[in-house]
């Protein structure tokens, strides 16, 4: 039996934000939290009852330890973390404004501990003991060494029969579209499953601006299984056998941050629980809907609440 159901790898940053509707420039106090795409996925899947681990490099200081403590509090194994005595914690600032202002984000992550990850740091023993490995396109965008580490992790999983998933998660603040498209393409071909938002499929690779057609074209390009979400629209997935879809429904949105991570987490939870792909995507949409109803990146809903939403009893997801 594997030690972990899922292991993820990526940067988690210190998140600082003023009170809602205040400009950062106005603030006298900032709320402190931690967030990162891959650790969000690991935390959400752990909170649903599966065994997860997260790997990264953190500074060996109070901020790094607070980050690890928070993840452990969600049930994530952090024993594989690489601790750095010299590097800093990546930070980002987020400002919540009422319409028409919206949300604004500023990164301060240059030379962070996570950006200095190398293939030699990979926790290969932990990877060997995991059923699935998940990473996003944010990690290889951080540095050349992070790109090499991502590629090495996917290769190791291929060679050892570990299922992999890769979420494009394109960030224009980290690299331009042509560079991202060229660098992410081979990673998508390595992964068993790719999550790609329709906007990224269109803007990075010129795929059709039609969710069903994009899923087919992406599968033809990368193979494996490709899942294409598009905000509040339906989700389509294409693998070697068929194309399936799941219908979405409107949600009263409080905060859109973390919705993509929640969708990936819910889908992976379903697959790790031996659900068919279409049913797993229902769980992905359900978890995404729940995170949209609260502030912050993480889903605090219980597995029972998710199941009630997906399976019936006041569900906002049409079957």
The 8 nearest C-alpha neighbors of each residue, nearest first, counted from 0:
[[1, 2, 128, 3, 130, 129, 4, 127],
 [2, 0, 128, 3, 129, 130, 4, 127],
 [1, 3, 128, 129, 0, 4, 50, 125],
 [4, 2, 129, 50, 5, 1, 51, 128],
 [3, 5, 130, 50, 129, 51, 131, 49],
 [4, 6, 51, 131, 3, 129, 132, 130],
 [5, 7, 52, 132, 53, 51, 129, 133],
 [6, 8, 133, 53, 37, 134, 132, 54],
 [9, 7, 54, 134, 53, 55, 37, 133],
 [10, 8, 138, 37, 55, 11, 54, 134],
 [11, 9, 113, 35, 55, 12, 138, 8],
 [10, 12, 35, 34, 33, 38, 9, 13],
 [13, 11, 89, 90, 33, 34, 14, 35],
 [12, 14, 90, 33, 32, 89, 91, 15],
 [13, 15, 32, 33, 91, 31, 92, 90],
 [16, 14, 92, 31, 30, 29, 91, 93],
 [15, 17, 93, 29, 30, 92, 94, 18],
 [18, 16, 29, 26, 23, 30, 21, 19],
 [17, 19, 21, 20, 16, 29, 30, 26],
 [20, 18, 95, 21, 17, 96, 94, 97],
 [21, 19, 96, 95, 97, 18, 22, 94],
 [22, 20, 19, 18, 17, 23, 25, 26],
 [21, 23, 24, 25, 94, 20, 26, 17],
 [22, 24, 26, 25, 17, 94, 21, 16],
 [23, 25, 22, 26, 21, 27, 17, 94],
 [26, 24, 22, 23, 21, 27, 17, 28],
 [25, 27, 23, 28, 17, 24, 21, 22],
 [26, 28, 25, 29, 17, 24, 23, 18],
 [29, 27, 26, 17, 30, 18, 16, 25],
 [30, 28, 17, 16, 15, 31, 26, 27],
 [29, 31, 16, 15, 17, 32, 28, 18],
 [32, 30, 15, 14, 29, 16, 13, 33],
 [31, 33, 14, 13, 15, 30, 34, 66],
 [34, 32, 13, 14, 12, 66, 11, 31],
 [35, 33, 11, 12, 14, 39, 296, 13],
 [34, 36, 11, 38, 37, 39, 10, 12],
 [35, 37, 39, 38, 260, 40, 34, 135],
 [38, 36, 40, 39, 9, 7, 35, 8],
 [37, 39, 41, 40, 35, 36, 42, 53],
 [40, 38, 36, 42, 37, 41, 35, 43],
 [39, 41, 264, 37, 43, 38, 42, 260],
 [40, 42, 38, 44, 39, 43, 51, 45],
 [43, 41, 45, 39, 40, 44, 73, 38],
 [42, 44, 46, 40, 45, 41, 39, 264],
 [43, 45, 47, 41, 46, 42, 264, 268],
 [46, 44, 49, 42, 48, 47, 43, 74],
 [45, 47, 43, 48, 44, 42, 73, 74],
 [48, 46, 44, 302, 45, 49, 43, 301],
 [47, 49, 45, 46, 44, 50, 302, 74],
 [50, 48, 45, 44, 47, 51, 4, 46],
 [51, 49, 3, 4, 45, 5, 48, 52],
 [52, 50, 5, 75, 3, 6, 45, 41],
 [51, 53, 76, 6, 75, 77, 7, 5],
 [54, 52, 7, 6, 8, 77, 38, 76],
 [55, 53, 8, 80, 79, 7, 9, 52],
 [56, 54, 80, 9, 8, 113, 10, 81],
 [55, 57, 81, 113, 112, 82, 80, 116],
 [58, 56, 82, 63, 112, 83, 113, 59],
 [59, 57, 83, 63, 60, 87, 86, 82],
 [58, 60, 84, 83, 82, 63, 57, 64],
 [59, 61, 63, 58, 62, 64, 84, 57],
 [60, 62, 64, 63, 65, 59, 58, 66],
 [63, 61, 65, 64, 60, 66, 88, 58],
 [64, 62, 58, 66, 57, 60, 65, 61],
 [63, 65, 61, 67, 66, 62, 68, 60],
 [66, 64, 68, 62, 63, 67, 61, 69],
 [65, 67, 63, 69, 64, 68, 33, 62],
 [66, 68, 64, 70, 69, 65, 71, 63],
 [69, 67, 65, 71, 66, 70, 64, 72],
 [70, 68, 72, 66, 67, 71, 65, 73],
 [69, 71, 73, 67, 72, 75, 68, 66],
 [72, 70, 75, 74, 68, 73, 69, 76],
 [71, 73, 69, 70, 74, 68, 75, 67],
 [74, 72, 70, 71, 42, 75, 46, 45],
 [73, 75, 71, 72, 45, 76, 46, 70],
 [74, 76, 71, 52, 51, 70, 73, 42],
 [77, 75, 52, 78, 71, 51, 53, 74],
 [78, 76, 79, 80, 53, 52, 75, 67],
 [77, 79, 80, 76, 52, 54, 53, 81],
 [78, 80, 77, 54, 122, 81, 53, 125],
 [81, 79, 54, 55, 78, 77, 56, 82],
 [80, 82, 56, 55, 57, 79, 83, 120],
 [83, 81, 57, 59, 56, 58, 80, 84],
 [82, 84, 58, 59, 85, 86, 57, 112],
 [83, 85, 59, 58, 86, 82, 60, 87],
 [84, 86, 83, 87, 58, 59, 112, 82],
 [87, 85, 112, 58, 111, 83, 84, 110],
 [86, 88, 111, 112, 58, 89, 85, 110],
 [89, 87, 111, 58, 112, 90, 12, 57],
 [88, 90, 108, 12, 111, 107, 13, 87],
 [91, 89, 13, 107, 12, 108, 14, 106],
 [90, 92, 106, 14, 105, 107, 13, 15],
 [91, 93, 15, 105, 16, 104, 14, 106],
 [94, 92, 104, 16, 103, 15, 105, 95],
 [93, 95, 103, 102, 16, 23, 96, 17],
 [96, 94, 102, 19, 20, 101, 93, 97],
 [97, 95, 20, 101, 100, 102, 94, 19],
 [96, 98, 100, 101, 20, 99, 95, 19],
 [99, 97, 100, 101, 96, 102, 20, 95],
 [98, 100, 101, 97, 96, 102, 95, 20],
 [101, 99, 98, 96, 97, 102, 95, 103],
 [102, 100, 96, 98, 97, 99, 95, 103],
 [101, 103, 95, 94, 96, 100, 104, 93],
 [102, 104, 94, 93, 101, 95, 105, 96],
 [103, 105, 93, 92, 94, 106, 102, 91],
 [104, 106, 92, 91, 93, 107, 103, 90],
 [107, 105, 91, 108, 90, 92, 104, 89],
 [108, 106, 90, 91, 109, 89, 105, 92],
 [107, 109, 89, 111, 90, 106, 110, 88],
 [108, 110, 111, 107, 89, 114, 141, 106],
 [111, 109, 114, 108, 112, 86, 87, 115],
 [112, 110, 87, 89, 114, 88, 113, 108],
 [111, 113, 86, 56, 57, 115, 114, 87],
 [112, 114, 56, 115, 10, 111, 116, 55],
 [115, 113, 111, 141, 112, 116, 142, 110],
 [114, 116, 113, 112, 117, 144, 145, 111],
 [115, 117, 145, 113, 114, 144, 56, 120],
 [118, 116, 144, 148, 119, 120, 145, 115],
 [117, 119, 148, 120, 121, 151, 147, 116],
 [118, 120, 117, 121, 148, 116, 122, 151],
 [121, 119, 118, 117, 122, 116, 81, 148],
 [120, 122, 118, 123, 119, 152, 148, 117],
 [123, 121, 125, 124, 79, 126, 120, 54],
 [122, 124, 126, 125, 121, 127, 155, 152],
 [123, 125, 127, 126, 122, 128, 121, 129],
 [126, 124, 128, 127, 123, 122, 129, 79],
 [127, 125, 123, 129, 128, 124, 122, 6],
 [128, 126, 124, 125, 129, 123, 159, 161],
 [127, 129, 1, 125, 2, 126, 3, 124],
 [130, 128, 3, 126, 4, 131, 1, 127],
 [129, 131, 4, 161, 5, 3, 1, 162],
 [132, 130, 162, 5, 129, 163, 161, 4],
 [131, 133, 163, 6, 7, 5, 162, 164],
 [134, 132, 7, 164, 163, 165, 6, 131],
 [133, 135, 165, 8, 7, 37, 166, 164],
 [136, 134, 166, 165, 137, 167, 138, 168],
 [135, 137, 167, 168, 138, 139, 166, 169],
 [136, 138, 140, 135, 139, 168, 141, 169],
 [137, 139, 9, 140, 136, 141, 135, 145],
 [146, 140, 138, 145, 141, 137, 136, 149],
 [139, 141, 137, 138, 142, 173, 136, 146],
 [142, 140, 114, 139, 138, 145, 137, 173],
 [143, 141, 145, 144, 140, 114, 146, 139],
 [142, 144, 146, 145, 147, 141, 139, 140],
 [143, 145, 147, 117, 146, 142, 148, 116],
 [146, 144, 148, 139, 142, 147, 143, 116],
 [139, 147, 145, 143, 149, 144, 148, 150],
 [146, 148, 144, 150, 145, 149, 151, 143],
 [147, 149, 118, 145, 151, 117, 146, 150],
 [150, 148, 152, 146, 151, 147, 145, 139],
 [149, 151, 147, 153, 148, 152, 154, 146],
 [150, 152, 148, 154, 149, 153, 147, 155],
 [153, 151, 155, 149, 154, 150, 148, 156],
 [154, 152, 156, 150, 155, 151, 157, 149],
 [155, 153, 157, 151, 156, 152, 150, 158],
 [154, 156, 152, 158, 157, 153, 151, 159],
 [155, 157, 161, 159, 153, 158, 154, 160],
 [158, 156, 154, 155, 160, 159, 153, 161],
 [157, 159, 155, 156, 160, 154, 161, 153],
 [160, 158, 156, 157, 161, 155, 127, 154],
 [159, 161, 157, 158, 156, 162, 155, 130],
 [162, 160, 156, 131, 159, 130, 157, 163],
 [161, 163, 131, 132, 191, 160, 130, 156],
 [164, 162, 132, 191, 190, 131, 133, 161],
 [163, 165, 192, 133, 190, 193, 191, 132],
 [164, 166, 193, 134, 135, 133, 190, 192],
 [165, 167, 135, 194, 168, 193, 136, 195],
 [168, 166, 136, 195, 169, 135, 194, 165],
 [169, 167, 136, 166, 135, 137, 170, 195],
 [170, 168, 167, 136, 171, 137, 199, 179],
 [171, 169, 172, 173, 168, 137, 174, 136],
 [170, 172, 173, 174, 175, 169, 176, 179],
 [171, 173, 170, 174, 175, 106, 169, 105],
 [174, 172, 171, 170, 140, 141, 175, 137],
 [175, 173, 171, 172, 179, 178, 176, 140],
 [174, 176, 178, 171, 177, 179, 173, 172],
 [175, 177, 179, 178, 203, 180, 174, 171],
 [178, 176, 180, 179, 175, 181, 203, 174],
 [179, 177, 181, 180, 176, 175, 182, 174],
 [178, 180, 176, 182, 177, 181, 183, 175],
 [181, 179, 177, 203, 183, 178, 182, 184],
 [180, 182, 178, 179, 184, 183, 177, 185],
 [183, 181, 179, 180, 184, 178, 185, 186],
 [184, 182, 186, 180, 179, 185, 181, 187],
 [183, 185, 187, 186, 181, 182, 180, 188],
 [186, 184, 188, 187, 183, 189, 182, 181],
 [187, 185, 189, 183, 188, 184, 190, 150],
 [188, 186, 184, 190, 185, 189, 221, 183],
 [187, 189, 221, 185, 186, 190, 184, 222],
 [190, 188, 186, 187, 185, 153, 191, 154],
 [189, 191, 187, 163, 192, 164, 188, 165],
 [192, 190, 223, 163, 164, 224, 162, 189],
 [191, 193, 164, 224, 190, 223, 225, 165],
 [194, 192, 225, 165, 166, 164, 226, 195],
 [193, 195, 166, 226, 225, 227, 167, 165],
 [196, 194, 227, 167, 166, 193, 197, 200],
 [197, 195, 228, 199, 227, 198, 229, 200],
 [196, 198, 200, 199, 229, 227, 201, 210],
 [199, 197, 201, 196, 200, 202, 229, 208],
 [200, 198, 202, 196, 201, 197, 203, 195],
 [199, 201, 197, 198, 206, 204, 203, 202],
 [200, 202, 205, 206, 198, 199, 204, 203],
 [201, 203, 199, 205, 200, 198, 204, 176],
 [204, 202, 180, 199, 176, 200, 201, 205],
 [205, 203, 206, 200, 201, 202, 180, 199],
 [204, 206, 201, 202, 203, 200, 207, 208],
 [205, 207, 201, 200, 204, 213, 208, 216],
 [208, 206, 209, 213, 212, 201, 205, 210],
 [207, 209, 201, 210, 206, 213, 197, 198],
 [210, 208, 207, 212, 211, 213, 197, 206],
 [209, 211, 213, 212, 197, 214, 208, 235],
 [212, 210, 214, 213, 209, 235, 215, 236],
 [211, 213, 215, 209, 214, 210, 216, 207],
 [214, 212, 216, 210, 207, 215, 211, 206],
 [213, 215, 217, 211, 212, 216, 237, 236],
 [214, 216, 218, 212, 213, 217, 237, 219],
 [215, 217, 219, 213, 218, 214, 212, 220],
 [218, 216, 220, 214, 219, 215, 213, 221],
 [217, 219, 222, 215, 221, 220, 216, 225],
 [218, 220, 216, 217, 222, 221, 215, 214],
 [221, 219, 217, 218, 222, 216, 188, 215],
 [222, 220, 188, 218, 219, 187, 217, 223],
 [221, 223, 218, 219, 220, 224, 188, 238],
 [224, 222, 191, 192, 238, 221, 239, 225],
 [223, 225, 238, 192, 237, 191, 193, 222],
 [226, 224, 193, 237, 236, 218, 192, 194],
 [227, 225, 236, 194, 235, 193, 195, 228],
 [226, 228, 195, 196, 235, 234, 214, 197],
 [229, 227, 234, 196, 230, 197, 226, 235],
 [230, 228, 232, 197, 196, 231, 227, 234],
 [229, 231, 232, 228, 196, 233, 259, 258],
 [230, 232, 229, 247, 249, 248, 233, 250],
 [233, 231, 229, 230, 247, 234, 246, 228],
 [232, 234, 246, 247, 245, 235, 244, 231],
 [233, 235, 228, 245, 244, 227, 232, 229],
 [236, 234, 244, 227, 243, 211, 226, 214],
 [237, 235, 226, 243, 225, 242, 214, 227],
 [236, 238, 242, 225, 224, 214, 241, 215],
 [239, 237, 224, 240, 223, 241, 225, 218],
 [238, 240, 241, 223, 237, 224, 222, 218],
 [241, 239, 238, 242, 237, 224, 243, 223],
 [240, 242, 238, 237, 239, 243, 236, 215],
 [241, 243, 237, 236, 238, 235, 244, 240],
 [244, 242, 236, 235, 277, 241, 237, 245],
 [245, 243, 235, 234, 236, 246, 277, 233],
 [244, 246, 234, 233, 247, 281, 277, 235],
 [245, 247, 233, 317, 244, 234, 248, 316],
 [246, 248, 233, 232, 316, 231, 245, 317],
 [247, 249, 316, 315, 250, 231, 246, 317],
 [250, 248, 231, 251, 247, 315, 316, 252],
 [249, 251, 252, 288, 248, 315, 291, 292],
 [252, 250, 292, 253, 249, 291, 288, 254],
 [251, 253, 291, 292, 250, 254, 255, 293],
 [252, 254, 292, 293, 291, 294, 251, 255],
 [253, 255, 294, 291, 256, 252, 293, 292],
 [256, 254, 291, 258, 257, 252, 253, 290],
 [257, 255, 254, 296, 258, 295, 291, 259],
 [256, 258, 296, 260, 259, 261, 255, 297],
 [257, 259, 287, 261, 260, 256, 255, 290],
 [260, 258, 262, 261, 257, 263, 287, 256],
 [259, 261, 263, 257, 262, 258, 40, 36],
 [260, 262, 287, 264, 258, 259, 263, 286],
 [263, 261, 283, 287, 259, 265, 260, 264],
 [262, 264, 260, 266, 261, 265, 267, 283],
 [265, 263, 40, 261, 267, 262, 266, 44],
 [283, 266, 264, 282, 268, 262, 267, 263],
 [265, 267, 283, 279, 280, 269, 263, 268],
 [266, 268, 270, 264, 269, 265, 271, 263],
 [269, 267, 265, 271, 266, 270, 44, 264],
 [270, 268, 279, 272, 266, 274, 267, 271],
 [269, 271, 267, 273, 274, 272, 268, 279],
 [270, 272, 268, 273, 269, 267, 4, 274],
 [271, 273, 269, 270, 274, 268, 267, 279],
 [274, 272, 270, 271, 269, 275, 279, 268],
 [275, 273, 270, 269, 272, 279, 278, 276],
 [274, 276, 278, 277, 279, 273, 270, 269],
 [277, 275, 279, 278, 280, 274, 270, 269],
 [276, 278, 280, 279, 275, 243, 281, 245],
 [277, 279, 281, 280, 275, 276, 274, 282],
 [280, 278, 269, 266, 276, 282, 281, 277],
 [279, 281, 283, 266, 277, 282, 278, 284],
 [282, 280, 278, 284, 283, 279, 285, 309],
 [283, 281, 285, 265, 279, 280, 284, 266],
 [265, 282, 284, 262, 266, 280, 281, 286],
 [285, 283, 287, 281, 282, 286, 262, 288],
 [284, 286, 282, 288, 283, 287, 309, 281],
 [285, 287, 289, 283, 288, 284, 261, 265],
 [286, 288, 261, 258, 262, 284, 290, 285],
 [289, 287, 285, 291, 286, 290, 284, 250],
 [288, 290, 286, 291, 287, 292, 285, 298],
 [289, 291, 298, 287, 292, 288, 293, 258],
 [292, 290, 252, 288, 254, 289, 255, 293],
 [293, 291, 253, 290, 289, 252, 251, 254],
 [294, 292, 253, 291, 290, 254, 295, 289],
 [295, 293, 254, 253, 296, 292, 291, 290],
 [296, 294, 297, 293, 256, 254, 257, 290],
 [295, 297, 257, 256, 34, 39, 298, 294],
 [298, 296, 295, 39, 299, 257, 290, 43],
 [299, 297, 290, 300, 43, 289, 296, 261],
 [298, 300, 297, 301, 46, 290, 43, 289],
 [301, 299, 298, 304, 302, 305, 289, 290],
 [302, 300, 304, 303, 305, 299, 47, 46],
 [301, 303, 305, 47, 304, 306, 300, 46],
 [302, 304, 306, 301, 305, 307, 300, 308],
 [305, 303, 307, 301, 302, 306, 300, 308],
 [306, 304, 302, 308, 303, 307, 309, 285],
 [307, 305, 303, 309, 308, 304, 310, 302],
 [306, 308, 304, 310, 311, 305, 309, 312],
 [307, 309, 314, 305, 306, 311, 310, 304],
 [310, 308, 306, 307, 311, 285, 314, 305],
 [309, 311, 307, 306, 308, 312, 314, 318],
 [312, 310, 314, 307, 308, 309, 313, 306],
 [311, 313, 314, 307, 308, 310, 309, 315],
 [312, 314, 311, 308, 315, 307, 316, 309],
 [313, 315, 308, 311, 316, 312, 309, 307],
 [314, 316, 248, 317, 313, 308, 250, 249],
 [317, 315, 314, 248, 247, 309, 318, 285],
 [318, 316, 315, 246, 248, 247, 314, 309],
 [317, 316, 246, 310, 309, 245, 311, 281]]
